[in-house]
């Protein structure tokens, strides 16, 4: 038996058996905050997902540029920042992004960190994405 049904029965005991006046207000007092929290949580999850997608795609773009034969880690980093500038130019979805590119002989590793938008004051959730890709090598024919 739920809280609302027990509350409804108690209200009926206090009032006349067929009088439900004022019960809609009691239901709204319980239902509205729950609905607001559910909507708030859905928006926050959407913002987190979008910030994560931005970080992941910029990491993939940076890795794609840095893995090219005779490319450098700086070229990959520039491509990652360029992508973020095109998609999130004002930095509203991903605040203070940092892109670190490490290019070795066999692999390129890109790490993108940033803060996502938060609906809760004084809380700054962060997202960190790491992508690893093989370096293209030149193999002569024959």
Backbone as a ProteinNet text record, in pm:
[ID]
protein_1_A
[PRIMARY]
XXXXXXXXXXXXXXXXXXXXXXXXXXXXXXXXXXXXXXXXXXXXXXXXXXXXXXXXXXXXXXXXXXXXXXXXXXXXXXXXXXXXXXXXXXXXXXXXXXXXXXXXXXXXXXXXXXXXXXXXXXXXXXXXXXXXXXXXXXXXXX
[TERTIARY]
85.9	0	90.3	67.7	154.6	125.1	215.3	200.9	80.3	60.6	-51.2	-184.8	-197	-324.2	-350.5	-245.3	-264.4	-301.1	-238.8	-269.6	-412.6	-453.5	-590.2	-691.8	-662.8	-753.6	-760.6	-646.3	-644.1	-723	-709.6	-785.1	-934.2	-972.6	-1114.2	-1167.6	-1082.4	-1126.2	-1151.2	-1066	-1081	-1201.2	-1216	-1327.9	-1446.9	-1551.6	-1669.3	-1629.3	-1696	-1657	-1654.8	-1737.5	-1740.1	-1678.9	-1607.3	-1550.1	-1400.1	-1357.5	-1216.8	-1157.5	-1220.4	-1172.9	-1036.9	-943.9	-810.1	-708.5	-752.2	-657.5	-568.2	-616.1	-534	-411.6	-427.5	-313.4	-210.3	-256.4	-164.9	-90.6	-160	-94.4	8.5	-24.3	68.3	192.7	177.1	292.2	394.4	348.2	439.3	484.2	396.8	426.3	512.4	489.3	561.2	711.5	758.6	904.4	968.6	899.7	952.8	964.1	862.1	866	976.4	994.5	1100.5	1237.1	1257.2	1386.2	1413	1309.6	1326.8	1364.3	1297.9	1330.2	1470.8	1505.2	1639.3	1746	1723.2	1820.4	1834.5	1723	1729.1	1808.7	1790.5	1866.3	2013.8	2046.5	2187.1	2254.6	2185.1	2242.1	2264	2171.1	2187.9	2308.7	2329.6	2446.4	2576.3	2575.9	2693.5	2723.6	2620.8	2639.2	2695.3	2641.5	2688.3	2833.6	2869.2	3007.5	3102.1	3057.7	3139.3	3158	3052.2	3061.2	3157.8	3153.1	3246.6	3391	3416.4	3551.6	3597.2	3508.4	3546.4	3574.6	3490.1	3510.6	3634.7	3660.8	3782.3	3906.3	3900.4	4012.9	4034.9	3926.7	3940	3996.9	3952.1	4005.1	4153.2	4191.9	4332.4	4416.8	4367.7	4441.5	4452.4	4346.3	4348.3	4455.5	4466	4564.9	4707.2	4724.4	4858.7	4913.2	4828.5	4875.7	4923.5	4901	4941.5	5093.5	5140.2	5284.9	5353.4	5456.9	5540.1	5466.7	5356.3	5285.8	5347.7	5303.9	5357.8	5244	5282.2	5182.7	5117.5	5193.7	5138.1	5029.4	5045.1	4941.6	4812.8	4826.4	4708	4639.6	4719.5	4662.9	4590.8	4650	4587.6	4455.2	4452.1	4328.2	4219.5	4256.6	4159	4098.5	4184	4133.8	4052.9	4092.7	4018	3876.9	3865.3	3732.5	3646.1	3703	3626.6	3585.4	3671.5	3638.7	3524.8	3518	3410.4	3276.9	3278.5	3153.6	3107.7	3199.6	3166.1	3253	3234.7	3321.1	3331	3219.1	3220.3	3254.3	3269	3302.8	3188.1	3065.8	2951.6	2923.4	2956.6	2928.6	3045.8	3167.4	3288.1	3381	3382.7	3462.1	3607.1	3699.9	3842.9	3895.6	3877.7	3927.9	4079.9	4138.2	4281.5	4301.8	4388.6	4416	4564.3	4595.3	4734.5	4755.4	4852	4880.3	5020.6	5032.4	5161.8	5177.9	5282.2	5305.2	5432.6	5417.6	5533.9	5564.4	5650.6	5687.6	5575	5493.6	5388.4	5247	5227.2	5091	5086.3	4966.6	4935.7	4830.4	4851	4754.9	4711.2	4580.6	4523.8	4433.2	4450.8	4365.4	4302.8	4169.8	4095.6	4025.2	4046.2	3979.8	3903.9	3793.7	3718.1	3607.3	3553.8	3441.9	3314.1	3212.3	3083.9	2993.5	2890.2	2794.9	2724.2	2710.1	2643.7	2524.8	2415.5	2297	2300.3	2396.5	2411.1	2520.6	2490.5	2594.3	2712	2831.1	2955.8	2996.9	2938.9	2978.3	3022.1	3142.2	3190.7	3230.7	3136.8	3172.4	3270.2	3364.4	3464	3448.2	3500.5	3500.6	3643.2	3689.9	3822.6	3808.8	3856.7	3848.8	3990.3	4026.5	4156.6	4135.4	4203.4	4194.9	4336.1	4353.1	4481.9	4465.4	4560.6	4552	4690.7	4699.8	4832.3	4885	5016.3	5080.3	5094.5	5064.9	5083.1	5232.7	5271.6	5412.6	5423.6	5534.9	5562.2	5629.6	5572.2	5631.4	5655.4	5780.1	5807.5	5755.8	5714.3	5661.6	5774.8	5735	5830.1	5905.4
-116.9	0	122.9	210.8	325.2	437.9	532.2	647.3	730.2	748.7	831.4	768	634.7	570.3	573.9	559.4	570.8	713	808.3	948	981	927.1	949.1	892.2	772	710.9	794.9	847.5	930.1	1059.2	1119.2	1240.6	1209.4	1095.9	1058.5	1035.3	983.4	963.3	1097	1195.8	1326.8	1400.6	1396.7	1464.9	1370.1	1418.7	1334.9	1222.6	1106.1	992.1	1020.6	1108.3	1135.1	1270.5	1331.8	1464	1450.9	1480.3	1476	1615.7	1714.3	1851.3	1870.8	1935.4	1964.5	1855.3	1738.8	1629.7	1651.4	1722.2	1749.5	1831.3	1920	1999.8	1911.2	1818.2	1726.1	1640.9	1591.4	1513.4	1597.2	1722.7	1810.9	1839.2	1849.8	1876.2	1763.2	1641.8	1528.4	1506.8	1527.9	1493.2	1597.2	1724.7	1828.3	1826	1818.8	1812.7	1690.2	1578.3	1457.4	1477.7	1534.9	1559.9	1658.5	1761.7	1859.7	1793.3	1708.8	1639.2	1544.1	1476.1	1384.9	1463.7	1574.8	1657.4	1714.4	1764.9	1819.2	1712.4	1591.9	1484	1447.5	1446.8	1414.6	1520.4	1646.6	1753.4	1742.9	1715.7	1703.6	1586.4	1473.8	1358.4	1392.6	1466	1508.1	1599	1692.1	1780.1	1701.8	1605.9	1522.2	1441.8	1383.1	1301.2	1385.9	1506.7	1592.5	1635.6	1671.5	1708.1	1591.2	1472.9	1352.8	1325.4	1342.5	1322.7	1422.9	1548.9	1649.3	1608	1566.3	1526.2	1404.1	1307.9	1186.3	1214.1	1294.2	1323.1	1408.4	1504	1584.4	1498.1	1401.2	1309.1	1223.4	1177.4	1096.6	1178.8	1303.6	1391.5	1420.3	1444.6	1469.6	1346	1228.8	1104.8	1079.8	1108	1089.7	1177.8	1302.9	1394.4	1359.4	1311.6	1283	1149.1	1059.1	927.1	921.4	1025.9	1029.8	1018.3	955.2	937	1072.8	1085.8	1205.5	1322.9	1299.7	1406.9	1421.9	1522.4	1545.2	1547.4	1540.8	1548.6	1686.4	1789.9	1925.7	1938.8	1869.1	1872.9	1809.1	1702.3	1637.7	1726	1789.4	1877.9	1995.2	2051.8	2163.5	2120.3	2000	1949.9	1928.3	1879.7	1860.7	1992.5	2093.3	2225.4	2289.2	2264.4	2317.6	2259.6	2130.1	2068	2128.2	2142	2201.5	2344.5	2419	2555.4	2562.8	2465.2	2462.4	2423.9	2322.8	2268.6	2342.9	2375.8	2442.4	2567	2659.5	2775.9	2859	2878.8	2963.1	2885.6	2755	2674.3	2659.6	2660.5	2650.3	2506.9	2409.4	2270.4	2203.5	2235.6	2176.5	2290.4	2319.1	2429.8	2387.2	2478.9	2458.5	2325.5	2300.4	2173.1	2172.2	2057.6	2039.6	1912.4	1922.3	1808.9	1777.5	1653.4	1609.3	1496.7	1514.6	1416.1	1361.9	1230.2	1163.5	1074	1101.1	1022.5	943	811.9	723.3	663.2	563.8	499.6	413.2	355.2	263.9	317.6	400.1	444.6	594.3	647	784.5	775.3	845.2	848.3	992.3	1012.6	1146	1141.3	1237.4	1249.9	1388.2	1391.5	1517.5	1525.1	1636.4	1660.3	1792.2	1798.6	1922.8	1914.6	2030.8	2037.8	2052.3	1977.7	1988.8	2084.9	2128.6	2221.5	2151.3	2222.1	2165.5	2251.6	2187	2257.8	2278.6	2215.3	2228.7	2331.2	2436.8	2536.1	2475.4	2525	2486	2341.7	2277.6	2142.3	2147.5	2100.5	2097.8	1956.5	1882.2	1747.2	1752.9	1663.3	1660.5	1533.8	1541.4	1426	1409	1284.4	1251.8	1137.8	1161.6	1060.9	1035.9	909.2	872	783.4	818.1	742.4	701.8	576.6	527.1	475.9	510.9	473.9	435.6	343.2	308.2	417.2	432.5	529	466.8	545.6	498.3	491.3	384.6	369.2	347.6	389.3	370.6	237.2	155.4	25.4	25.1	20.1	20.9	-105.7	-91.6	-205.1	-306.2	-430.6	-533.7	-583.8
0	0	0	-95	-112.6	-15.1	-8.8	80.7	41.9	-87.5	-134	-96.4	-112.6	-79.4	71.7	153.6	298.3	337.5	273	299.3	257.3	143.4	95.6	196.5	249.2	345.9	473.7	516.2	637.9	617.9	499.8	471.1	471.8	418.1	416.3	557.6	645.1	783.1	851.9	822.7	885.3	827.4	697	630.7	619.1	562.1	537.8	441.6	447.9	365.8	215.6	164.7	21.6	-14.1	78.6	55.4	28.4	-96	-132.9	-148.9	-95.2	-115.5	-50	-125	-74	-96.6	-142.5	-160.4	-282.8	-383.4	-501.8	-462.8	-367.3	-321.3	-252.5	-172.5	-103.2	-205.6	-308.1	-412	-486.6	-514.8	-587	-503.8	-373.3	-286.6	-297.4	-315.9	-329.2	-473.1	-568.9	-708.5	-779.4	-758.3	-833.2	-806.1	-681.6	-661.9	-727.1	-724.8	-787.7	-938.6	-1000	-1144.6	-1180.5	-1100.7	-1126.9	-1116.6	-1017.4	-1003.3	-1119.9	-1167.7	-1281	-1406.1	-1430.1	-1547	-1534.3	-1416.1	-1392.7	-1418	-1368.3	-1386.8	-1534.6	-1607.8	-1750.7	-1826.8	-1794.8	-1861	-1825.6	-1700	-1658.8	-1728.3	-1740.7	-1810.8	-1957.9	-2018.4	-2157.3	-2175.2	-2084.2	-2090.2	-2072.4	-1981.1	-1959.1	-2085.4	-2145.1	-2265.2	-2379.1	-2398.7	-2506.5	-2483.2	-2362.2	-2331.9	-2353.6	-2317.8	-2338.3	-2487.2	-2566.6	-2711.1	-2774.2	-2729.5	-2780.3	-2751.5	-2628.4	-2589.9	-2669.7	-2686.8	-2758.6	-2906.1	-2969.1	-3110.7	-3132.4	-3044.3	-3060	-3038.3	-2948.1	-2928.1	-3052.1	-3113.4	-3234.9	-3350.7	-3363.1	-3468.3	-3446.5	-3322.5	-3291.2	-3320.8	-3285.6	-3311.8	-3461.7	-3535.9	-3680.9	-3744.4	-3698.8	-3756.1	-3712.4	-3590.1	-3538.9	-3586.1	-3631.4	-3671	-3815.2	-3891	-4031.2	-4041.2	-4147.5	-4169.3	-4166.8	-4088.8	-4074	-4010.6	-3941.1	-3868.7	-3730.5	-3658.6	-3523.8	-3422.3	-3296.2	-3188.5	-3187.4	-3222.8	-3225.7	-3331.9	-3444.1	-3548.9	-3498.8	-3424.7	-3367.6	-3265.1	-3180.9	-3079.4	-3145.5	-3248.5	-3320.2	-3384	-3438.6	-3500.2	-3395.2	-3278.4	-3170.7	-3125.3	-3105.3	-3066.3	-3179.1	-3302.7	-3416.8	-3420.3	-3396.2	-3393.8	-3283.1	-3164.4	-3054.7	-3087.3	-3155.3	-3193.2	-3292.4	-3383.3	-3482.5	-3419	-3336.3	-3282.3	-3157.9	-3070.4	-2944	-2930.7	-3022.9	-3032.4	-2906.3	-2837	-2717.1	-2591.1	-2601.2	-2484.4	-2386.6	-2436.4	-2346.4	-2303.3	-2384.6	-2348.2	-2277.7	-2318.9	-2260	-2218.7	-2088.6	-2035.7	-2013.5	-2036.3	-2010	-2064.5	-2193.7	-2246	-2255.1	-2230.3	-2250.2	-2331.5	-2430	-2518.8	-2509.9	-2473.3	-2464	-2564.8	-2652.5	-2756.9	-2735.3	-2731.1	-2719	-2840.5	-2920.5	-3042.6	-3026.3	-3021.9	-3013.2	-3149	-3150.7	-3276.6	-3331.6	-3244.5	-3288.1	-3268.1	-3165.1	-3132.7	-3102.8	-3117.5	-3078.4	-2969	-2859.1	-2749.9	-2727.9	-2729.7	-2710.7	-2588.9	-2498.4	-2381.2	-2382.1	-2374.7	-2370.9	-2236.5	-2166.1	-2038.1	-2047.3	-1977.3	-1973.9	-1870.7	-1836.7	-1742.9	-1821.7	-1781.7	-1850.2	-1774.2	-1840.4	-1780.1	-1664.8	-1553.7	-1437.1	-1398.5	-1365.8	-1318.4	-1167.8	-1101	-956.7	-929.1	-854.7	-827	-750	-778.5	-711.9	-738.8	-837.8	-876.3	-1022.2	-1050.9	-1189	-1227	-1282.2	-1325.3	-1442.7	-1443	-1550.2	-1632.6	-1752.3	-1840.9	-1891.7	-1897.3	-1947.5	-2047.4	-2168.7	-2274.7	-2325.6	-2341.5	-2396.3	-2517.9	-2626.6	-2751.6	-2791.2	-2830.3	-2877.1	-3019.1	-3104.7	-3245.4	-3295.8	-3390.6	-3444.4	-3537.7	-3542.4	-3630.7	-3769.2	-3871.7	-4008	-4039.5	-4103.5	-4139.4	-4289.2	-4341.8	-4484.4	-4504	-4589.6	-4622.6	-4772.7	-4812.8	-4957.9	-5026.7	-5147.7	-5224.9	-5252.5	-5250.1	-5291	-5178.1
[MASK]
++++++++++++++++++++++++++++++++++++++++++++++++++++++++++++++++++++++++++++++++++++++++++++++++++++++++++++++++++++++++++++++++++++++++++++++

